[in-house]
């Protein structure tokens, strides 16, 4: 279910518009990118081939609709990236990301509530999920727990 960055740009239009004609996708994307209509149609074809998008013909136009939920896709993408990093590093990386995010008072309140709830489920130690030699956890005789 991976997408190239160009395919993701197309998907963002489809997710926003829900059902959208190829001509509208082209018009929207050409505001930012110098892609030709045939390039955009190729990207749409790839998304259809990957079963991320469905298409149907309406007269002379093709209408596209997403087959995947935007939030679900982004969560899977983030989880996939996190799975490639030692899980002992996840918390510090997330803290750094959160520091950089713009946040409203409501966002801050939601984070505080989430952390209070999460406090009920804390563990004594976070185990390393890497094989020996992939991270710093095993250096110097430290165990992976």
Biotite code that builds the C-alpha atoms (Angstrom):
import biotite.structure as struc

atoms = struc.array([
    struc.Atom([0.000, 0.000, 0.000], chain_id="A", res_id=1, res_name="UNK", atom_name="CA", element="C"),
    struc.Atom([2.963, 2.298, -0.514], chain_id="A", res_id=2, res_name="UNK", atom_name="CA", element="C"),
    struc.Atom([2.697, 5.443, -2.584], chain_id="A", res_id=3, res_name="UNK", atom_name="CA", element="C"),
    struc.Atom([5.319, 7.624, -4.163], chain_id="A", res_id=4, res_name="UNK", atom_name="CA", element="C"),
    struc.Atom([5.344, 11.269, -3.104], chain_id="A", res_id=5, res_name="UNK", atom_name="CA", element="C"),
    struc.Atom([3.760, 12.181, -6.465], chain_id="A", res_id=6, res_name="UNK", atom_name="CA", element="C"),
    struc.Atom([0.991, 9.610, -6.010], chain_id="A", res_id=7, res_name="UNK", atom_name="CA", element="C"),
    struc.Atom([0.395, 10.994, -2.529], chain_id="A", res_id=8, res_name="UNK", atom_name="CA", element="C"),
    struc.Atom([-0.109, 14.481, -3.997], chain_id="A", res_id=9, res_name="UNK", atom_name="CA", element="C"),
    struc.Atom([-2.818, 13.049, -6.268], chain_id="A", res_id=10, res_name="UNK", atom_name="CA", element="C"),
    struc.Atom([-4.398, 11.155, -3.362], chain_id="A", res_id=11, res_name="UNK", atom_name="CA", element="C"),
    struc.Atom([-4.598, 14.330, -1.298], chain_id="A", res_id=12, res_name="UNK", atom_name="CA", element="C"),
    struc.Atom([-6.849, 15.834, -3.976], chain_id="A", res_id=13, res_name="UNK", atom_name="CA", element="C"),
    struc.Atom([-9.001, 12.701, -4.134], chain_id="A", res_id=14, res_name="UNK", atom_name="CA", element="C"),
    struc.Atom([-9.312, 12.516, -0.331], chain_id="A", res_id=15, res_name="UNK", atom_name="CA", element="C"),
    struc.Atom([-10.320, 16.182, -0.218], chain_id="A", res_id=16, res_name="UNK", atom_name="CA", element="C"),
    struc.Atom([-12.840, 16.034, -3.042], chain_id="A", res_id=17, res_name="UNK", atom_name="CA", element="C"),
    struc.Atom([-14.104, 12.465, -2.301], chain_id="A", res_id=18, res_name="UNK", atom_name="CA", element="C"),
    struc.Atom([-15.303, 11.978, -5.903], chain_id="A", res_id=19, res_name="UNK", atom_name="CA", element="C"),
    struc.Atom([-13.439, 13.949, -8.498], chain_id="A", res_id=20, res_name="UNK", atom_name="CA", element="C"),
    struc.Atom([-13.036, 14.048, -12.274], chain_id="A", res_id=21, res_name="UNK", atom_name="CA", element="C"),
    struc.Atom([-9.574, 13.673, -13.757], chain_id="A", res_id=22, res_name="UNK", atom_name="CA", element="C"),
    struc.Atom([-9.885, 17.143, -15.310], chain_id="A", res_id=23, res_name="UNK", atom_name="CA", element="C"),
    struc.Atom([-10.458, 18.649, -11.846], chain_id="A", res_id=24, res_name="UNK", atom_name="CA", element="C"),
    struc.Atom([-7.494, 16.729, -10.411], chain_id="A", res_id=25, res_name="UNK", atom_name="CA", element="C"),
    struc.Atom([-5.324, 18.050, -13.238], chain_id="A", res_id=26, res_name="UNK", atom_name="CA", element="C"),
    struc.Atom([-6.518, 21.624, -12.689], chain_id="A", res_id=27, res_name="UNK", atom_name="CA", element="C"),
    struc.Atom([-5.841, 21.473, -8.938], chain_id="A", res_id=28, res_name="UNK", atom_name="CA", element="C"),
    struc.Atom([-2.397, 19.859, -9.213], chain_id="A", res_id=29, res_name="UNK", atom_name="CA", element="C"),
    struc.Atom([-1.203, 22.169, -11.981], chain_id="A", res_id=30, res_name="UNK", atom_name="CA", element="C"),
    struc.Atom([-1.572, 25.092, -9.559], chain_id="A", res_id=31, res_name="UNK", atom_name="CA", element="C"),
    struc.Atom([1.467, 23.731, -7.698], chain_id="A", res_id=32, res_name="UNK", atom_name="CA", element="C"),
    struc.Atom([3.228, 21.325, -10.052], chain_id="A", res_id=33, res_name="UNK", atom_name="CA", element="C"),
    struc.Atom([4.240, 21.623, -13.692], chain_id="A", res_id=34, res_name="UNK", atom_name="CA", element="C"),
    struc.Atom([2.979, 18.117, -14.426], chain_id="A", res_id=35, res_name="UNK", atom_name="CA", element="C"),
    struc.Atom([1.379, 17.437, -17.783], chain_id="A", res_id=36, res_name="UNK", atom_name="CA", element="C"),
    struc.Atom([-2.132, 15.965, -17.942], chain_id="A", res_id=37, res_name="UNK", atom_name="CA", element="C"),
    struc.Atom([-0.653, 12.673, -19.192], chain_id="A", res_id=38, res_name="UNK", atom_name="CA", element="C"),
    struc.Atom([1.677, 12.495, -16.169], chain_id="A", res_id=39, res_name="UNK", atom_name="CA", element="C"),
    struc.Atom([-1.254, 12.991, -13.803], chain_id="A", res_id=40, res_name="UNK", atom_name="CA", element="C"),
    struc.Atom([-3.299, 10.388, -15.675], chain_id="A", res_id=41, res_name="UNK", atom_name="CA", element="C"),
    struc.Atom([-0.367, 7.963, -15.373], chain_id="A", res_id=42, res_name="UNK", atom_name="CA", element="C"),
    struc.Atom([-0.279, 8.583, -11.614], chain_id="A", res_id=43, res_name="UNK", atom_name="CA", element="C"),
    struc.Atom([-4.035, 7.975, -11.445], chain_id="A", res_id=44, res_name="UNK", atom_name="CA", element="C"),
    struc.Atom([-3.571, 4.718, -13.355], chain_id="A", res_id=45, res_name="UNK", atom_name="CA", element="C"),
    struc.Atom([-0.923, 3.573, -10.890], chain_id="A", res_id=46, res_name="UNK", atom_name="CA", element="C"),
    struc.Atom([-3.227, 4.356, -7.965], chain_id="A", res_id=47, res_name="UNK", atom_name="CA", element="C"),
    struc.Atom([-5.997, 2.322, -9.617], chain_id="A", res_id=48, res_name="UNK", atom_name="CA", element="C"),
    struc.Atom([-3.545, -0.556, -10.244], chain_id="A", res_id=49, res_name="UNK", atom_name="CA", element="C"),
    struc.Atom([-2.566, -0.470, -6.561], chain_id="A", res_id=50, res_name="UNK", atom_name="CA", element="C"),
    struc.Atom([-6.284, -0.621, -5.601], chain_id="A", res_id=51, res_name="UNK", atom_name="CA", element="C"),
    struc.Atom([-5.943, 2.657, -3.716], chain_id="A", res_id=52, res_name="UNK", atom_name="CA", element="C"),
    struc.Atom([-8.425, 4.384, -6.035], chain_id="A", res_id=53, res_name="UNK", atom_name="CA", element="C"),
    struc.Atom([-11.438, 3.303, -8.051], chain_id="A", res_id=54, res_name="UNK", atom_name="CA", element="C"),
    struc.Atom([-12.513, 4.900, -11.301], chain_id="A", res_id=55, res_name="UNK", atom_name="CA", element="C"),
    struc.Atom([-15.681, 4.938, -13.331], chain_id="A", res_id=56, res_name="UNK", atom_name="CA", element="C"),
    struc.Atom([-16.602, 6.556, -16.584], chain_id="A", res_id=57, res_name="UNK", atom_name="CA", element="C"),
    struc.Atom([-19.229, 9.315, -16.642], chain_id="A", res_id=58, res_name="UNK", atom_name="CA", element="C"),
    struc.Atom([-19.778, 10.328, -20.237], chain_id="A", res_id=59, res_name="UNK", atom_name="CA", element="C"),
    struc.Atom([-16.365, 11.320, -21.551], chain_id="A", res_id=60, res_name="UNK", atom_name="CA", element="C"),
    struc.Atom([-14.875, 11.877, -18.092], chain_id="A", res_id=61, res_name="UNK", atom_name="CA", element="C"),
    struc.Atom([-13.398, 9.523, -15.533], chain_id="A", res_id=62, res_name="UNK", atom_name="CA", element="C"),
    struc.Atom([-14.407, 9.970, -11.905], chain_id="A", res_id=63, res_name="UNK", atom_name="CA", element="C"),
    struc.Atom([-12.026, 8.829, -9.169], chain_id="A", res_id=64, res_name="UNK", atom_name="CA", element="C"),
    struc.Atom([-12.741, 7.859, -5.589], chain_id="A", res_id=65, res_name="UNK", atom_name="CA", element="C"),
    struc.Atom([-10.404, 6.702, -2.837], chain_id="A", res_id=66, res_name="UNK", atom_name="CA", element="C"),
    struc.Atom([-10.490, 3.072, -1.725], chain_id="A", res_id=67, res_name="UNK", atom_name="CA", element="C"),
    struc.Atom([-8.507, 3.844, 1.435], chain_id="A", res_id=68, res_name="UNK", atom_name="CA", element="C"),
    struc.Atom([-9.256, 6.130, 4.346], chain_id="A", res_id=69, res_name="UNK", atom_name="CA", element="C"),
    struc.Atom([-6.797, 9.023, 4.627], chain_id="A", res_id=70, res_name="UNK", atom_name="CA", element="C"),
    struc.Atom([-6.295, 8.746, 8.390], chain_id="A", res_id=71, res_name="UNK", atom_name="CA", element="C"),
    struc.Atom([-5.865, 4.952, 8.195], chain_id="A", res_id=72, res_name="UNK", atom_name="CA", element="C"),
    struc.Atom([-3.289, 5.324, 5.427], chain_id="A", res_id=73, res_name="UNK", atom_name="CA", element="C"),
    struc.Atom([-1.305, 7.944, 7.336], chain_id="A", res_id=74, res_name="UNK", atom_name="CA", element="C"),
    struc.Atom([-1.360, 5.836, 10.513], chain_id="A", res_id=75, res_name="UNK", atom_name="CA", element="C"),
    struc.Atom([-0.065, 2.784, 8.626], chain_id="A", res_id=76, res_name="UNK", atom_name="CA", element="C"),
    struc.Atom([2.634, 4.922, 7.026], chain_id="A", res_id=77, res_name="UNK", atom_name="CA", element="C"),
    struc.Atom([3.762, 6.283, 10.411], chain_id="A", res_id=78, res_name="UNK", atom_name="CA", element="C"),
    struc.Atom([3.650, 2.830, 12.021], chain_id="A", res_id=79, res_name="UNK", atom_name="CA", element="C"),
    struc.Atom([5.714, 1.421, 9.170], chain_id="A", res_id=80, res_name="UNK", atom_name="CA", element="C"),
    struc.Atom([8.338, 4.126, 9.672], chain_id="A", res_id=81, res_name="UNK", atom_name="CA", element="C"),
    struc.Atom([8.399, 3.602, 13.440], chain_id="A", res_id=82, res_name="UNK", atom_name="CA", element="C"),
    struc.Atom([8.849, -0.148, 12.951], chain_id="A", res_id=83, res_name="UNK", atom_name="CA", element="C"),
    struc.Atom([12.166, 0.614, 11.254], chain_id="A", res_id=84, res_name="UNK", atom_name="CA", element="C"),
    struc.Atom([13.487, 2.426, 14.341], chain_id="A", res_id=85, res_name="UNK", atom_name="CA", element="C"),
    struc.Atom([14.441, 0.923, 17.706], chain_id="A", res_id=86, res_name="UNK", atom_name="CA", element="C"),
    struc.Atom([11.313, 1.251, 19.837], chain_id="A", res_id=87, res_name="UNK", atom_name="CA", element="C"),
    struc.Atom([13.454, 2.603, 22.683], chain_id="A", res_id=88, res_name="UNK", atom_name="CA", element="C"),
    struc.Atom([13.889, 5.735, 20.526], chain_id="A", res_id=89, res_name="UNK", atom_name="CA", element="C"),
    struc.Atom([10.194, 6.220, 19.734], chain_id="A", res_id=90, res_name="UNK", atom_name="CA", element="C"),
    struc.Atom([9.365, 8.344, 22.780], chain_id="A", res_id=91, res_name="UNK", atom_name="CA", element="C"),
    struc.Atom([12.227, 10.821, 22.335], chain_id="A", res_id=92, res_name="UNK", atom_name="CA", element="C"),
    struc.Atom([11.469, 11.138, 18.613], chain_id="A", res_id=93, res_name="UNK", atom_name="CA", element="C"),
    struc.Atom([7.778, 11.752, 19.293], chain_id="A", res_id=94, res_name="UNK", atom_name="CA", element="C"),
    struc.Atom([8.631, 14.371, 21.934], chain_id="A", res_id=95, res_name="UNK", atom_name="CA", element="C"),
    struc.Atom([10.832, 16.191, 19.407], chain_id="A", res_id=96, res_name="UNK", atom_name="CA", element="C"),
    struc.Atom([8.049, 16.081, 16.806], chain_id="A", res_id=97, res_name="UNK", atom_name="CA", element="C"),
    struc.Atom([5.465, 17.365, 19.284], chain_id="A", res_id=98, res_name="UNK", atom_name="CA", element="C"),
    struc.Atom([7.755, 20.269, 20.223], chain_id="A", res_id=99, res_name="UNK", atom_name="CA", element="C"),
    struc.Atom([7.753, 21.339, 16.567], chain_id="A", res_id=100, res_name="UNK", atom_name="CA", element="C"),
    struc.Atom([3.987, 21.072, 16.016], chain_id="A", res_id=101, res_name="UNK", atom_name="CA", element="C"),
    struc.Atom([1.784, 24.154, 16.186], chain_id="A", res_id=102, res_name="UNK", atom_name="CA", element="C"),
    struc.Atom([-0.788, 23.532, 18.896], chain_id="A", res_id=103, res_name="UNK", atom_name="CA", element="C"),
    struc.Atom([-3.989, 25.127, 20.173], chain_id="A", res_id=104, res_name="UNK", atom_name="CA", element="C"),
    struc.Atom([-5.112, 25.079, 23.806], chain_id="A", res_id=105, res_name="UNK", atom_name="CA", element="C"),
    struc.Atom([-7.587, 22.345, 22.855], chain_id="A", res_id=106, res_name="UNK", atom_name="CA", element="C"),
    struc.Atom([-4.761, 20.296, 21.319], chain_id="A", res_id=107, res_name="UNK", atom_name="CA", element="C"),
    struc.Atom([-2.686, 20.697, 24.465], chain_id="A", res_id=108, res_name="UNK", atom_name="CA", element="C"),
    struc.Atom([-5.649, 19.642, 26.612], chain_id="A", res_id=109, res_name="UNK", atom_name="CA", element="C"),
    struc.Atom([-6.205, 16.565, 24.425], chain_id="A", res_id=110, res_name="UNK", atom_name="CA", element="C"),
    struc.Atom([-2.522, 15.569, 24.766], chain_id="A", res_id=111, res_name="UNK", atom_name="CA", element="C"),
    struc.Atom([-2.678, 15.994, 28.540], chain_id="A", res_id=112, res_name="UNK", atom_name="CA", element="C"),
    struc.Atom([-5.811, 13.842, 28.757], chain_id="A", res_id=113, res_name="UNK", atom_name="CA", element="C"),
    struc.Atom([-4.232, 11.180, 26.561], chain_id="A", res_id=114, res_name="UNK", atom_name="CA", element="C"),
    struc.Atom([-1.074, 11.092, 28.678], chain_id="A", res_id=115, res_name="UNK", atom_name="CA", element="C"),
    struc.Atom([-3.084, 10.820, 31.901], chain_id="A", res_id=116, res_name="UNK", atom_name="CA", element="C"),
    struc.Atom([-4.978, 7.868, 30.424], chain_id="A", res_id=117, res_name="UNK", atom_name="CA", element="C"),
    struc.Atom([-1.778, 6.299, 29.094], chain_id="A", res_id=118, res_name="UNK", atom_name="CA", element="C"),
    struc.Atom([-0.176, 6.582, 32.556], chain_id="A", res_id=119, res_name="UNK", atom_name="CA", element="C"),
    struc.Atom([-2.470, 3.726, 33.660], chain_id="A", res_id=120, res_name="UNK", atom_name="CA", element="C"),
    struc.Atom([-0.754, 1.432, 31.119], chain_id="A", res_id=121, res_name="UNK", atom_name="CA", element="C"),
    struc.Atom([2.925, 2.253, 31.587], chain_id="A", res_id=122, res_name="UNK", atom_name="CA", element="C"),
    struc.Atom([5.595, -0.452, 31.576], chain_id="A", res_id=123, res_name="UNK", atom_name="CA", element="C"),
    struc.Atom([8.765, -0.721, 33.676], chain_id="A", res_id=124, res_name="UNK", atom_name="CA", element="C"),
    struc.Atom([11.057, -0.735, 30.641], chain_id="A", res_id=125, res_name="UNK", atom_name="CA", element="C"),
    struc.Atom([10.719, -0.586, 26.889], chain_id="A", res_id=126, res_name="UNK", atom_name="CA", element="C"),
    struc.Atom([12.487, -3.510, 25.213], chain_id="A", res_id=127, res_name="UNK", atom_name="CA", element="C"),
    struc.Atom([14.721, -3.090, 22.193], chain_id="A", res_id=128, res_name="UNK", atom_name="CA", element="C"),
    struc.Atom([13.127, -4.634, 19.108], chain_id="A", res_id=129, res_name="UNK", atom_name="CA", element="C"),
    struc.Atom([16.308, -4.680, 17.010], chain_id="A", res_id=130, res_name="UNK", atom_name="CA", element="C"),
    struc.Atom([18.539, -7.580, 16.114], chain_id="A", res_id=131, res_name="UNK", atom_name="CA", element="C"),
    struc.Atom([22.028, -7.378, 17.685], chain_id="A", res_id=132, res_name="UNK", atom_name="CA", element="C"),
    struc.Atom([24.204, -4.951, 15.769], chain_id="A", res_id=133, res_name="UNK", atom_name="CA", element="C"),
    struc.Atom([21.355, -2.725, 14.551], chain_id="A", res_id=134, res_name="UNK", atom_name="CA", element="C"),
    struc.Atom([21.354, -0.184, 17.369], chain_id="A", res_id=135, res_name="UNK", atom_name="CA", element="C"),
    struc.Atom([23.210, 1.113, 20.413], chain_id="A", res_id=136, res_name="UNK", atom_name="CA", element="C"),
    struc.Atom([21.186, -0.924, 22.940], chain_id="A", res_id=137, res_name="UNK", atom_name="CA", element="C"),
    struc.Atom([23.443, -3.986, 22.750], chain_id="A", res_id=138, res_name="UNK", atom_name="CA", element="C"),
    struc.Atom([26.749, -2.076, 22.813], chain_id="A", res_id=139, res_name="UNK", atom_name="CA", element="C"),
    struc.Atom([28.820, -2.237, 25.973], chain_id="A", res_id=140, res_name="UNK", atom_name="CA", element="C"),
    struc.Atom([27.096, -5.348, 27.308], chain_id="A", res_id=141, res_name="UNK", atom_name="CA", element="C"),
    struc.Atom([23.668, -3.737, 27.758], chain_id="A", res_id=142, res_name="UNK", atom_name="CA", element="C"),
    struc.Atom([20.764, -6.103, 27.310], chain_id="A", res_id=143, res_name="UNK", atom_name="CA", element="C"),
    struc.Atom([17.908, -5.437, 24.944], chain_id="A", res_id=144, res_name="UNK", atom_name="CA", element="C"),
    struc.Atom([15.411, -5.051, 27.805], chain_id="A", res_id=145, res_name="UNK", atom_name="CA", element="C"),
])
